[in-house]
């Protein structure tokens, strides 16, 4: 190959170069601002991670998720191919372009436009055919990118062909960025095809170039094809300039998000460095829309995760709080997110931001005496030492059949236990935390921990998945924390209780807090298999549906809650089971109100079939 122009410059490279300089400048300033916003402890974690062997784990994850999009492949192979073709394909075009410059024009590596417009500045000669391999690889990669682009265009207008009922709506800035992106690769293909007789090409560009030259010899009249190089350069510039203000911001933030997450940095508030990176790592791909029952069932599209993060980006705090206050916090969106954006944590922080000083001081009575009588608070009591603490929880007291069943099971087992909130007690604190009142939640946690330590118990059992998750993850207790499904499973294995199988056909609903949010899937199923015939559904495990009656939502109307519960029951009972079992008092209450099928907690099913 030989250089066509001695100075290796043409005015059409100016738009591209300007766009690249702008993007790199913006990226540098944004990175400095993010690091400045990090607390000192998080800065140390980030620095420690970067200069440790763990950075290779982050690099691997960046390669797999930012370029190959492995998580999307697992959910939808068509969408996976589309994203991989565009992201990995463009990455390889850049890498191969730099290899070409290194091999055939190393003195031009200092020119940022040279690898991008290599086919214009270099020409093929008979004595320098070493570039044939790169011709083939560049054409193959360009074909990969173009195939992904075709799929992206089809998805935009025919999303159902990709198994998506809903997709995102593009704002004006997104539309400009998308049009620029869609233009880049066809323009490159045309420009390189027109120049293939001069600069060389392979099966794609040379083949198309031959077809073009049947009609007209464009290379002898360069004035007709130079506008294509200008258009290609301008399309690149427009995309680079619009990238920070479009849905494609995730291209810049997602790698940093992965590194920070693997470094152990976690969300404190949305204006923290990590919070900003997480918000802008949402690609607004729309994959989370269909799993969100508020969108798919209740038609509340504005509460969707992608719209919530958009509100935060646009500083629409009121709309962001509305979306947070109505959210079920079921985490179906987080599970679906290929990037791993934890919108539930972000929404919780949004709630906390709007809690006033007065509303976060409601639990000072826990450690004080009644002012008028001087009496001790009603919840204060002395507990006797025991082996097992049973904490029913607020919601279980509203579904008494569950706590009665657990009492029967505990008594039959012969375990020495204490029903710690039999006469009523204080909340575990998670509902208060979900409302954004962190200080009040901490006071509740402190008081409960004091009560639990009096017993010297080895095991804390609760029937409420909400309590279970909170006790296990937020309390520093010197005892095992078990959901009653896990505890009953242990009692059955140890032979402390026995059941008579009744052959009933049972469908089990995984409560959000127990299954998807705590990872407890096997224990309840093992318990139910010992009693009846357990049927599987398309909504088992992490795919489980929310009952709609989550305590996390503050403003979801009852009509919408009932609509979600009714839809879930219909989907779970398509095979006509005898009973719908769950392991959450809130879910039991929600499903029972639909009046479509007998709904029982698994503890009730076990208690009814105990061998006494």
N, C-alpha and C positions, 0 to 999 in steps of 0.2 A: 504494500500500500504506500502511496505517496500523498503528501499534503497538496491540496489544490490551491490553497492560498498561503502565501508566505507569512502574512501576519496572523493567520488563524483567527480572524475576527470578521464578523458581518453584523450590521446594525440590528438584524432581527433577533440577536441573542440578548439585546438590552432588556426587553420585558421580562424574560426568564430570570436574568441575573438580578434585576431589581426585586422581583418577587422572592427569590431565594434569600437575598440579603435581608429583606424585610422579615421573612419567616424566622431566620436564624436569630435576628436581633430580638424579635418578640419572644422567642423560645428562651433566650438567655435571660432576659429581664424577668419573664414569668417564673423561671426556675429560681432565680435569686429571691423573688418575693415569696415563693412557696417555702423555701428553706428558712427565710427570716421569720415566717409565721409559725414555724415549728417550735414547740417548747424545747428547752435545752436538753432535756432527757431524750426526746425524740431525735434531736440532731445527733446526739451521741449514738443512739441505736442505728440510725441511718449510716453514719460514718463507720461504725463497727461492722455492719453488714457488708458494706461495699468492699472493705478491706479484709474480708474473711472468705473462706472457701464456700460459704453459703451463697455468695453472689452468683456462683455457677448454677445453683438451683434456680435463682431468679432469671438468669439468662436463658436457661432451658425453658422455663415457663413463658417467657416473653416470646421465644421462637415458636413454641407450640400454640400459644393463644393469640398473639398479635399478628403472626404471619400465617400459620397453618390453620388456626381457628378450630382446634380439635374439639372443644366443647360444642361448637355449633354442628360439627359433623355428627356427633353422637345424638343430637336432637333431630337434625334434619339434614340428610346428606346433600340434598340439592342446594340448600342455603350454605352448607359447609363448603361445597365446591365453589360456589359463587364468590364467597368471601376469600377463600384461599387463592383462587385464580387472580383476583384483583390485588390482594395484599402481597402474597408471595411472588406473584408474577411481576409486579412493578418493582419489588425489591430486587429480584434477579436481573431485571433489565438494567437497573442502576449498577449492580455489582459487575455484570458482564461488560457494561460500558466502560467501567474503570479498568477492568482487565485488558480490554482492547487498547486503551490509551497507554497503559503500562507497557504493553508488548510492542506496540507499533508507533507510539509517539510519546515516549516517557517525558520528553522535555515540555509537554503540554499539560502535565498533571496539575500545574498551578492555575490553569484556566478552568473555572467552575462549570462553564458551559460546554467544554470540549467533549466529555463523555456522553452528554445528552444529545449533541448534534454531530456526533462522530461521523455519521454517514454523509453529512454535507461537506465536512472539511477534509475527508480522506477519500482517495480514489484507489481502485484496485489495479494492479499491474500483473503481468504474466510471471514476474519473478517473485512476487510476494503473495502467494496463495495460501500462506499459513493461516490466514484469517478465515478460511472456509469453515472450520469447526465453530468459530464464533458466529459466523453468518447463520449456520444451522440453529445453534442454541438461541440466538437472539430471535430468529423467526419462530422457533418453537415456543419460546416464552411469550412473545407477542401474541401468538395464536391463543395461548392459555389466557392471557389477559382479555383479549377480545371476546373469547367465549364467556368469561365471567361477566363482562360488560353487557353482553346480549341477555344473559340471565337476569342481571340487575334491572335492565329496562323492562323485561317481561314482568318481573316481580312488581315493579312500580305500578303497572297497569292491570296485571292479572295475578294478584297475590294468592288467590285460591289455588292456582296451579302448584303453589309451593306449600300448600297445607296451612296457609295463614288466613284466618277469617278477617283479621284487622291488621292495619299497618299504620305507620306514622303519617301525619300530615305535615307537609313541608312549608316552612315559613319562607319569606322572600330571600333571606340570606342563605338558607339551605338550598333553595332552588337555583340560585346563582352558582353555588359550589358544586351542586350535582351536575348542572349543565356543563360547567367547565371540566369536571372529571370525565363526563361522558364524551367530551370532545377530544381530550388529550390523545387517547390511543388510536382512534380512527384517523386523526390528522397525522400522527406519527407514521401509521401504516401507509397512508397515501404518499406522504413526503418521501419515505424511504423506497417505496415502490417506484415512484417517478425517477429516482436517482439510482436505481439498481444497476443500470448499465454503466454508470460511472464509478460508483462506490462499491458495487458488488451486492450480492444478496443470496438468499437460499430459496427453498421451495415456496415460501409465502410471498415475500416481497419481490423476488426475481420473477416468480410466476405471474404475479399481478402486473409487474412492470412490463412484461412481454405483451400482455393483453393490451395495456395502455398504448404501447408503441406500435401496435397494429394500426391504430387510428391516427396517431400523430407522434412525431419525434420531439417530445417535450424537452429533452436534454439539450437540443440545439437551439431551443427558444426558452431559455431559463426564465424569462420574464413572466411566463404563464404559470410556473410552479413555485416561484419564490413566495408568493402570498401564502402558500400552504405552510411553509416554514415559519412565516410570521404568525399565522393563526395558531400553529402548534406552540410557539413561544408565548403568545398572549394567553392561551388557554392554561398553560402551566402557571403563569404569573397570577392570573385571576384566582386559580385554585389556591395557590400559596397565600395570597392576601386574604382570601375569604375563610381559609381553614380555621383560624383561631375563633371565628365568630359563627361557625356552622356546626352541624352535627358531627363533622369529621375531626373536631378537637380531640376526640379520644385517641387519634393516631399519635398525638404528642404526649398525652397524659397517661395512657394505659401502661406503657412500660414503667414509668415512674411509680404508678399506683401499685404495680406488682412488686417492685423493689421495696417500697415503703411497707406494704402489707407483710411481706416475708421478713422484714426487719423487726416486726412486732409492734409497729406503730398502729394505733387504733384511733377511731373517731372520738373527738371530744366535743367539738361544735363545728358547725358548717363553715365558719370563717377561719378555722385552723388550717395549717398547710395541708394536712392529710384530707380534711373535709373538702377543701377546694379541689384537690386532685381527684377525689372520689366522685364528686359531682360532675366534673368535666370528663370523667372516664366513661360516662354513659353515652353510648353511641347512638341512642335513639333508634335502634334497629327494629323495635316493635315486637321482638320475640316474647316480651313479658306481657303483652296486651291480652292475648287469648287465655293464658293461665289465670289472670286476675278476674276473680268472680264479680268484683264491683263493676268491672267493665263488661264482661261477657254475659252476666246474668242480670245485674242491677242497672246496667246502662249508665254508669257514672264514670264516663271516660276521663273526666278531668282529674279524678283521683288516682289515675294510673301512675306507675313509677316514673315513666318517661316524661309525663307532663309535670309531675312534682319536681323532678330535677330541672326541667326547663324553667319552672317558676323561680327556682333558686338562682339559676343563671341570670335571669332577667330582673332579679331583686324584687320579685312580686311576693313579698313576705306574707301578705294576707291570704293570697291564693295558695301559697305553700302550706300555711297553717290549716287552711280548710281541707286540703288534700290529706294532711297528716291526721287531722282530727277525725276524719271519716274512715281512715284505713283500718282494716281488720288485723294488721300485723301478722298475717298468716305465713308470710315469707314465701309464698308461691312465686312471686316475682323475682325474689333474690335467688331462688333455686334455678329459675329459668334463665337468669341473666348470664350470658356467656363471659362477661367481664368480671362478674362477682361483686357488683356494686350492692352494698348492703343498705337498701333504701329504708328498711325498717329502723335501723340505727339512726339514719339521717332524720327520719320523721320523728323519732323519739327526741332527738336534740332540738328539733323545731318546736315540739311541744314544750320542752323545758324552757326555751327562750321566752315564751309568752306567759309562763306561770308567774304571777305577781308575788311580791314578798308576803302579802297577807295570806294568799291561798296556799303558801308553802309553810305555814306555821300552825297547822291544824292539830298537831299531835303532841303539843307540849304537855298535855295532861298526863301523858304516860309516866312521867317521872315526878309529878307534882301532886300535892294533896288538894282535895276539894276546898276551895277558899272559904266557903260558908261553914261547913261542918267539921273541917279538919280531918275528915275520914280518908282512908287510903283509896286510891283509884279502884274501880270495880274489877279491873282485869288483874290486879295484883293478887297473887296467891303463892303459897308454898307447895311445891310438888315433892312427892315421895320418890325415892330412888326406884328405878325400874329398868327393864332390859330393852323394851320397845316403846317408843312414843308413837301414838297414832294422832296425826293432825288432819282432821277432815277438811278444813278450809271453808271459807265463806260460801262458795258456790255449792259445796257438798251439803251444807246445812239447808240449802234451798231445795235439795233433792234428797230428802231423808231416807229413801229406800236404800241408797248407796251406803250411807253411814251405818244403817241398821245391819246391812249385809256384812259390812266389814267387822262390826262388833261381833256378829255371830261367828265369823271365820276366826277371828282372834281368840275368842273364848274356846272354840272347838280345838284350836291348835295347842292349847295349854301354855302358850307363851305368857310371860309376865309383862303386861303392857299397861300403859296409861293413856286414856283417851283425853289428851291434853286440852282440847277445846270442846269437850262435851257440852259444857254449859255456856258456850260462846267464848270467844277469845278475840285477839287482835289479828288484823290481816297480816299476811306474809310480807306485804309491801310491794309486790309486783304490780298490782292494779294502780297503786298510787304512783309508782315509777312510770308506768305506761301513760299516765295522765301528765307527766312532765314534772311532778313534784319530787325531786330527788332528795331534798333535805328531809321531808316528811317520811319518805321511804326509808332513809337511813335511821331515823328515830324508831320506826317500827322494827326494823331488823335488829337494832341494838336491844330493844326490849324483849323480843322473841328469843334471841340468843341467850339472854340472861335466864329466861324461864327454862329453856332446854338444858342448860348446863346444870341446873339444880337436880336433874333426874339421874345424871351419870349414865344415861342410856347409850346403847351401842348402835341402835338402829332408829331412824326417824322415817316413818311411813306416812305418806299422804295420798289421798284419793284424787286430788286436783293436780293435773299436769302443770298448771300455772305455778302453784306452790312448789311442786317438785323441781321445776327448772330453776326457780329463784333460790330455793334452799340449797340446791346443789352447786350453783354457779356463783352466788353472791354472798352466801353465808360462810363464815370460817368456823365450821362445826367439827368437833372431834367425834364424829359418828358417821355411819353410813346413811346416806339419804336414798330411799327407794320409793318409787311409785308403787301403788298397791298391786299393780299387775306383776311387777318384779318380785314383790314380797310373796304374793300368792304362788307364783311359780316356784320359789324356793321352798315354801311350805309343802307343795305337792312333791317336789323332788326328794325332800327329806322325810316324806311319809308322815308329816305332822297333821296333815289333813288328807282325806280321800274323797273322791267323788264318784257318783254313779253316772256313766254316760247316758244321755237321753236320746241321742240320734238326731237332735234338731239341726236343721240347716241354718247356719249362722253366717252373717256377713259382718265383718269387723271394720269399723271406721277408725282410722288413725287420727287422733286429735292433733291439731297443728303443733301445740306446745310439747306434746309427748313424742310424736314421731319426727316430723320435719325439723323442729327446733331443738329437740333433745336427742334424737337418734335412737329412741326406744321403739323397736318394731317387733322383735322376736318374742319377747316375754308375753305380751297379751295373746299372741297367736298360739303359743304353746299351751297357755292356760285354757283357751277356748277349745283347742283340739282334744283336750282331755274330757270335755263334756259333750261336744256335738261334732257335726260335720261342717268344717270351715270352708266357705266358698270364697274364691278369689274374684276380684273385680279389676277394672282398668284403672281404678283410683286407689290402689293399695300403696302402702309405703310413702315415699316422698311425693308421690303424685296425688296424695289425699286431698280431698276437698274441705274447705272451711265450712263450719256449720252456720256461719253468718252472725252468731251471737257472741262474738269475741268481746271481752271486756275492754279491749284496747280502743275500740271505736267509741267516740264521744258523741257523734252527731248523725250516725246512720239511722234513718227512720225505721221504725219497727216493720213497716210494710216491706221495705227492702231486705231487712234481716230475714223475714219470713219467706220472701221470694228465694233468697239464697239457700235457706234450709230446705225448702220444698224441692228445689232443683237438685240439691245434693242427694236427698232421699231417693228421688226418682232414678238418678244415675247409679246409686249403690244397690238398688233392689230390682234391677232388670231381670235377674234370675229367680225372682220370687222366693226369697229366703223366709224362714219362719220368724226370725228375729234379727233386728239390726242391733248389734252390740257396739258399744263404745267404751271409753275409759276416761271420760271427762264429764263432770256434772253439767257444764254449760252446753256441751254438745247433746247430752241426753235430753235436757230441757228443750233445746231448739228442735230436735228431731221429733220429740213426742208431740209437740204442738202442731205438727203437720197432719197428725191422725191418719197416717198412711200404713203404718206397720208397728208392731210391738217393738219398743225400744228399751233396752236394758243396759245397765252398766255390767261389765264382766264380773264384778264382785257379786252382783245379784244372781247372775247365772250360776256361779260357783256355789253360793250360799243355798240356792234352791235345790242343788244336787249333792249336798254334802252327805257323807256317810257319818252319821252321828253315833 
